[in-house]
Amino acid sequence: MPKAKEFFSGPSGPLPGGRPEPGPDAGRRGRWAAALLLSAFLLSLQGCGAKTHPLPEMVTLPGPVTGLVQELDQDGHLWLSWSIPAANMANRPLRTLDHFEVWAADYDLGAFCEGCPVGSSKVADVFLAGAAPGQAYWPGPYVWQADLRPGRVYVFRVAGFSSRGGVHPSAWSEARVWMAEPPGPLSSFSAVPDDLAVRLSWAGPPDGVGVQVQRRRVPDGEFDFLDPESDGRLDLGVAYGDEYRYRARLVRRRGETLIPGPWTGEVAVRVEDELPPPPPAFLDAAITPEGVRLSWADRGESPGVAGFYLYRSLSGQEGFARLGGLLTSNVFLDLDVPANRDVKYRLTAVDDSPRANESRPSPEAEVFFAPAAEAEPGERPVFEDPGI
C-alpha cells in the first residue's frame, strides 16, 4: 500500500575526506583565508547581528496534532476532530503548516491483530481554514467525517504537512475505531422533578454497557451530555421554573471507541422547588399599651425566604387563623386583641419559589389577660406577659 510522504533533509554533497598536506603557499593562503573570515564576521556584526546555526529542516516540520478525538454516532458516521500542532518538532513556534492528511487502514473485526504492522493509504486532505486577525493559523478544531461499515476495525492516522509537503515521521497521531455491534435501546427511562433537581431512572444496563444522558433547556437549548463524574441519577444543574428535555442511550466501549445504541424518546420536565424552608426562630410576644407586639428572626438570616405568615388562636377557639397577608418584616403589632381572651401565636416562613412553599409552624408564643373585673370601663384589657 502507498505510504505517507516523508520529507527528509541532509547534506547536499559528500562529506569532506582527510586533511590535505600543506603546500608552499599554505601560509599565505592561510593568512588570506583568516582575513576574509574576519571581514565576513565584522560585516555580519554591522548588519543583522551575530547569527546562530540554522536548525535542520527536519525538526522545523509541524509537530503532532493535538486533541485527536473520535465520535461515532448510531448511524455509523465517524467524526474525527483535532487542533493544529502546538509547536514544531523542535518544540519551537510553528512556522510552516499547509494542510492535514488523513490516512486509513481497515480490517475485519475478527482478524484484527493488535500490535501488528499497519499498512494505510491516504483517504483525505484537510486544508487550513482562515485565521482570525492576529493569528498565524486558525487553531481548530478541524473535523473530517466518514461513513464506516459494521464489523470492521479502522486505524486512522492524522498529521500536519509543511508548505513544502513535508511531514515528520513522528508527527502522526493515531485513532482506532471499532465498529462492533451496537447495544439495543435503553428501557424504562424516566425523568421526574425533585427539589431543585431532576431525578433520572432507568433499567440496569447489561454487563459491559454504560448509559449516556443528554439534557437541553426548552425552547432553544441544545443537547449536552451530563457530567459522567457526578451522580448520574440526580441532575442538580437546573434552574427554578425552567423546562428541560432529557434523553438517554446505551453505549458499549471497545478500546477508545464508544459504540452507541439508539436514543430514547425525549422526556419533558419542569423544575420546581418543592422543599419548604425551615420554620422561623425566636418568636416573641410582648405586651404594649397599643396591643401585642410580636417579633422574630429577620428573613435575611434565612436565604430564599420571601416572607412570613402569622397565625393567632384565641382561648375557646379551635385551631389558628391567619392574620393578614405575607409579612416581609420581622415585627407585627396586633391591635385587634379581644378582651377577656388568652391569645396564642405561631409563625411560618414562605420561600421565594413559584410554589411559595410554607414551612412548619414555629413554637407558640402566648399571652394571658387579667380578669375582666380588674379592667376599668373603656380601658383595654391588661395582659400578663409570660416572658416568652
N, C-alpha and C positions, 0 to 999 in steps of 0.2 A: 504494500500500500504506500502511497506517497507520504512523505514525512513533512513536518513543519519546516519551512525555510529557516535556516540558521545563518546568522551573519557573524563572521569572524574577521578580525583584522590582525595583521602580522607584519614582519619586515618585508620590504619590497624587493630585497635582493639578498644574496648570501651574506652571512656574517663574515667579517674580515678574518684572514688566517693569521700566521705567525708574524712577529715583528721583523721588518726588513733590516738588512745590515746598513750601517751608516756609511755614506759616500764622502768624497772630498768636500762637497759643498753642504754637507749636512749641517754644520754650524751656522753658515749664512742663512740657509733655508729655515733653520730653527728660529733664528732671530727675527726674520721677516714674518714667520707664522705667529710668533709671540706678539709682535707689533700689531698685526692685523686683528688678532683676538682681542688685544687690549682696546683697540679702536672700536671694534664692534660692541664691546662691553660698555664703553663710555657712551656711545651713541644710544644704546638701549636705555641707559640711565637717564639720558636727556629726553628721550621720547616718552615711553609708557611706563617707565619704572622697571624694577627687577622682575623677571618672569620666572614662574615655576615650571617644572616639567609638565607637559600636557599628559592628561590621562589617556590610557589606551582606549580606543573607540569601543572596545568590547564592554567595558564597565560603565560607559555612559549610556548604554541602551536602557529602555524602560525596565523597572523592576516589576515584581509580580503585582497583579491587580489586587485590590483589597475588597473584602466583603463579598466574596463569591457565594451567592445564595441560590438554592433551587426551591421552586414551589410548584407542586403538582396539583392540578385540580381533578375533580371527579370525572371529567370527560377525557382524561388522558393528555391534557395540554401541559407542557412543561414551560415554566418561565425561569430563565436564568438571569440573574442581575448581579452587577458588580460596579465598583467605582474605579477611578483611574489609579495607577500606581502611586504610592506615597512618595517615591523617590526613584532615582536610577539605581543600577546595580552597585554603584559605589556609595550608596546611601547619601547622595548629594541631590540638590534640587533638580527636578526633571526638566530637561531642556528640549527633548525631541520626542514627540508622540504623534503618530499619524492615524492609526486605526487599530482596531482589535480584530483578532481572528478566533473563530470557534472551530475546533476540530472534534471529531466524534468517532467512536467505535461502538458497535453493539453486538451482543452475544445472546444466545439462547439462555434463558434463566437457569435451566438445569445444567448447562455445560460451562457456566462461567467459572473461571479459575481465579480465585483470589490470590493476588501477588504475581500472576503470570504476566509476561510482557504484553503490552497493549499496542496494537497497530491501529492507527487512526488516519482519517482523511479530513480535509477541510470541508466544512459544511456552510460556513457563513463568514462574511466580512461585516463588521460593525464599525461604522465611521463616526468620528467625533462630532458632537453637537456644538453649536456656537457657544462660546464662553460669555459670561456676563462681563460688563466693564470692570477692568482691574484684575480679571482672572486670565491666566495663561490658557487654561483648559476648563471646560465645564466638568465638574467633579463626578457627575452622575447622580444616581445610579443609571447605568446603561442596561437595557433589557433586550433579551432575544427570546423568541418564542418558537416552539416546535411541537408537532403532534407526534406522539410516541405510540408504539404498538404494545399491547399487553404481552406478558410472558417473556420480556426481554430485559437485559441489563445494558445500560448505556453508560459509557465513560466519556465525559465532555472535558475538553481542555481549552482554557482561555488565556490569551496573552496579548500584551500591547506591543505594537511594532513601531519602529522609529520611522522618521521621514525618508530614510534610505532603504526601508524594507527589512531592517534588521530586528532580530529577536534574540534575546539571550536564552540559552538552553535551560537555565534555571528559573526562568521567569514564568513558566507555565503553571497555572493553577488548575486543579482537577476537581470535578464533581461526579460522583457515581449515582445514577438514578436507577432504582429497582422498580420495574413495572410488574409487581406481584398482584395477586388477586385482591381487589379492594374488599373491605368489610361491608356487611349489609347495613340496613338502616338502623338507627338508634330507636329503641322503643320506649314508650311511657315517659316522654319528655314533658315537663311542665314548668311553669314559672308563675309564682303567686306573690302578691305583695306581703311584705313583712314590715316591721317597724323600721323606717328609714332604710329599707333594703328590699331586695327581691330574692326570694328563696327558690332555688332551682332543684329539680329532682329528675332522675331517670333510672331505668332498669340497669342493673350492674352489667358492664360490658364483658365479653369473653376474655379469657386469659390472653395476654399479649396485645390487647387492643385498648387504646385510650379514647378519651372524649374531648372534643373541642367545642367551645361555646362562643357564639358571637352575639353582640348587642348593638343596637342602634337606637338613637332617640328620634321619636316621631315629632315633626313630619319630615325633616330634611337631613337627618343624620345618616352617616354611612356606617356599615357594619364594621366593628372592630372586635378582635379577639380579646376575651377576658384574660387577665393575668393568670398564667398557669401556676405561679408561685403562691397565690393566695388561695383561700378556701373556695374551691370551685362551686360549692353548693350554696353560697351566700354572696350576692353581689352588693357591695357596700358603696360602689361608685355611682350612685344615683342621687337625684335631687327631688325635693318635695314637689308634688303636683305635676311632674313631667310624666309623659307616656313613653314606654320603651317597647321594642320588639326584640325577641330572642329566638335563636335557632341553634341547633347542635348537630353534630355528626360523630361517627366513629372514625378513628384513624389507626392504621397499622404501621409500625415502624420497621423498615429494613435498612440497615446501615444509616446513612444520613437522610434517607427518603421517608417522608410521611405519606402513606397511601390512604387517601380519604374515601369514605363512603358518602352516600347522598345526605344532603341537609334535611332536617325535619322541617315541617311547616312552621311558620312564624307564630309566636305566641305573644300577644299584646298584654302589657301590664302597666297600670298607673300607680305611681309611687305615692304612698300616703304615710303620715305619721300617726301610728296607732298607739303609741306608748304615752300614757299621761305623765305629767310632771310629778315630782314629789309633793306631798302636802305642805302648806305653809307652816312656818315655825314661829314660836313666841307670840301667839295671840294673847292679848292682854285687854281686859275690860276695866275701865276706871270711871268712877262716878264724878260728874261735874255739875255745877248749877244748871247747865243747859240740858244735860241728859247724860247718856253713857258714851264715853269716848273709847273707841276700840283702836288698837294699833297692832302691827305685826311686822315681820321682816320685809324689807323692801324687795320688790321684784327684781331689782338689779343684782341681787345676790343669787338669783336663780335664772341662769341664761335660758332663753327660749320661752319664758313666761310672759304672756300678754297682759294678764290682769288677774283679778280675784272675784269670787262670788261670796257674799256674806249671807249667812243664814241665821234666823232667830227662832227661838221656841219659847213661848210663854207658858207659865205654870197652868196646868189644866188643858193644854193643847197637845194634840198628838203630832209628832214629827216637827220638822223645821220648815219655815217658809223663807224664801229668798227675799232679801231687801234690795230692791233696785236692780240695776244692770251691772255690767262689768266695771269693777273698780280698778283704776290704774295707779292710784296712790296707795300708801300703806297706813292711812288713817281714815277713820269714819266716825262721825258723831251721830248717834241715834237720838233724834229729838222727839220721836213719837213712841215713848215708853208708857204703856198703860199703867194706871195706878193700881196698887194692891196686887201686883203680879211679880213673881220671880221670873227672871229672864236668863236664858242661856244663848250663847252664840257659838258658832263654829264657822270655819273659813275653808274654801277650796281654791286651788290655783288652776288657771286655764292657760294652755300653751298657745303658741302663735302659729300652729299648723292650720291648714284648711279645715281639718276636722274639729278644731278647738277642743282638744281632749281635756277633760276635767279630772283633777286629782282626787284622791281620797280626802275626807274631811280632816281638818286639824283637830287636836284636842280641844275640848269645850272650855269656854270662859263663862262664868256665871256670876250674877249679882242678885242680892236679896233686898226686898223693900221692907221698911219698918211698918208696924201695924197701922191701919188706917186712922185709928183714934188719935195717934200722935201727930198727925198732919193737920195743920190749920186749914180752914176752908180757903180755897183758891190757890193754895201752895202746891208745888209739885211733890210727889211722894219722895220720902227720904230713903235712900238705898244704903244697904250695908255692903261695903267693899270687901269681898272675901280675900283680897290680897293676891289674886291670881296674876 
